[in-house]
């Protein structure tokens, strides 16, 4: 599937009723679904990056309790 590119195609839902004809979604609906999925993934990535930045700031900040201790 990697070489053929078939894995990049969207998976269409299976019709629920056996007598109902299958109507594939329009290109506009596929674009909306794709954009929504990308937006959700972007927000998750942004939250993870923000969390990692907070942790990095906490790890890089001097310990306030140790900063006040004099030798």
Secondary structure by P-SEA (a helix, b strand, c coil): ccccccccbbbbbccccccbbbbcccaaaaaaaaaaaaaaaaaaaaaaaaaaaaaaaaaaccccccccccc
